[in-house]
């Protein structure tokens, strides 16, 4: 089967927009956020009690700035792509706040519809992350962290992503207890643990699917700035 051309720059744009929408869908179900974004969501819930303007999107790029600093320390180097990852985080934060506003316009979903929303959100997010991995443009700090460490230490993507997701899940539980009291789960629910187990697998599935049907190519001459 002849592969279709898919430009890396479009993969970046679609990755941001679909990831934002998938996350917004998961948030409205109250089944718990993806373990990767749960820490930012919990931070948003806590800080917004005192600063109402502190949105979910703002919490995202605040925490991602910290993670980018961690990447620089681990990799022991500074690259333009690391700084542009923060630009991506801001763009994603704005898209996320916009997607949250759109999803809030939906009718209040019943329990079965919430299940559908959550499943769709999880699938959409996995497909978006797989797209990010195929673009040379710096992804969010979460994906950049995985991408850079995979390249440095030659780790299996599925195993590493699952381990990273489970670690994020544990951090989310600890943050929830610290901010809202022991035994209180804010932003962390059964869906968080389901995603922790399935997210890495789904990303692997979408990665193989994209590589099978698409030939990813550069449309613009900007790759050299991100290498």
C-alpha angles and dihedrals in degrees: 000000000000113000121233121231115251116183117229092225090058090048087058094050094044089046093058096044098044094044090053093049094046091051091049090052091052092047094056092056094062088218091122132275128270107281090241095058097030094092091055091046092051090048089051092051092051101042094042088063087071101022108037092188092062099106132193088255092053091050089052097058092039092060092039090058088059091049092050089056088052090052091053091051094048096044092041093219142082123230134179088240091062091057092044088055086070089054087053090050091053092047090049091047091054091046090048094052089048092049091048089054092050094047090049087064091062117099114265103275124233119232095267090049090049089056090052092047092050094048091048092047092051092048093046091050093051091049090049094051091049088054091051090055089057097052124083090214112100111267125209116302091258093059093035090056091054094042095050096045092047089055094045100044101026093232125171106264097220096048094043094047092049091050091047092049093049090050090052089050092054091048089051092054091049092049091049091053093046095047101037107020136275113302093020114121113199115174089355120095141133091297091059092059092044090053092047089061100038105034097079091047093050092049089053091050093050091045091057091043094052093047090051098054104024136060104207112215138168117254096181128045096240102105093098091065092059099046 
